[in-house]
Amino acid sequence: MTDIPTSGLVSPEVLAGALGSPELVIIDIRAAAEGGRQAFEAGHIPGAVHSDYAADGWRAKVGNAPGMLPPLDHLAALAGRLGIIPPSKAVIVPAGLTASDLAAATRVYWTLKLIGHGQQAILDGGFKGWQTSPGLPIETGPSKPASASPYPVVVQQKLRSTADATLVASRSKLATLVDARSTSYFEGKEKAAEATRAGHIPGAVSRDYAAAFDPATGRFKPAGDLGALFGPVPKGPAISYCNTGHTASLNWFVMSELLGRDEVSLYDGSMTDWTQDPERPVEAG
């Protein structure tokens, strides 16, 4: 059996060599936009279980902010239902079609790491990458998870930034705020429906998450390109944010898991949460 990486990315070839391992839990997260359960049943990696990223509640609406961390008991039950236990090596499989579906995988990865699971990787290229790799098997039919009891959560709080912590970082400049949205959102020319104001958190630097994705392959860009993209972000602690903590998780993943930066956190509430309080400052331009 090929050994699965316990963080970062795994290639289709390495995953293929590990199929059948009792510790392996392959989670196919295709949501309705990528065909959801029907697409999973029409073809998936052998032994994979299906978890719809949207319908299964990997993110929760709290107040008017749609992308918040769900209650820990919900996440514990969800991980258990998928068969994830502390020794599991979880591999997260996005559709592999867009930067946004890759961001769903990075958000699931961050969530598992936050609840204290130490071993997860993302399939580089997603299911599309698996399908286009020659000779790899595909299974059909419904998801059959080997359910376990709720996951024993041990929260890794350093991975998450709250509105208060983000405000302190913005004022004190003790951490660099990295905005994962496109330039039009950063400059305040458009905003998410749930955000009350357009613009960015003062002091933030703009790094459009889509720049880390190669649409031709469905994979992350090579390490050298990612290093060049995030190299100008000042050294030291960083907080990644966007509108709803979705696309920002991809920048978090690149900085923390692929480039090996320390002290990178995700502000899951992001601009939809930040702008609910009129006292929190927003800059445009």
C-alpha positions, 0 to 999 in steps of 0.5 A: 500500500502507498502511504497517504500524505497526512496534510496538503495534497495527494495525487491520484496515483498515490491515492490509487495505491492506497485504496482498500486501506482500513484507515482511508476515508475518501470524502466526495464533497460534490454539491448540487452545483456539481451534480451532487448525489446523482453525479456521485452515484453515476461515478466515484472513486472506489470506497468513497462516501458522499457528503454534499458540501452545502446540504450537509452543513459544513458551514452554518448561517449565524445571524446574517452571515452564511459561512460561519463555523457550525456548532461543534456537536453538528461537526462531531456528528457529521464526521462520525456519520462519514466514518471519520475516527482519530486514526483515519486518513481522510482524503477530500475529493472536490469536483475538480472543475472550478476554483470555487469547488476546490475552495469547498475542499479547503474549507472541509479540510480546515474544518476537520483540522479545526476539530482536531483531526490531524490527518487529511489531504485533498485530492489534487485535481479532484474527481476530474483529475481521477477520471482523466488519469489513465487506468484508475477505477471508478465505482457506481452506486450509492454512498455506503459510509461506515458510520462511527460515533461522534468525533471527539472534538478538540478545538484548535482555536489558533486556526480560527479568527473571530471578528474581535480578533480580526479587529485587534489585528487590523488596528494593531497590525500584529497580523496581515489581513489577506483578502481572497476576493476579486479586485471589484469586491476589494475596492468596493465596486460590488459586495455580497448580498448579506454584507451591509457595506462594500469594501475591505477591512482596513490594512488588508492586502488583496490576493484573489484566490482564483490566481492559485488555481489552474483551470486547465488542470483543475489543480493548484498552480505549481509551488513556485507560482504559489510562492511568487503569488504569496511571497509579497504577503509580509512575514508573521501571522496572517488572517485570511478572509473573503465574503463568507469564509469559503474562498478565503479557506483556499488562501489559508490552505496555500499559505499554511499547508502548501507554503508552510507558513506559521500562524495563519488563521481563517476568519470564517465570518469574513465580510458578511459577519464583519459588516453586521456591526457598524462600528467595525471599519470598512475601506473602499478603493 
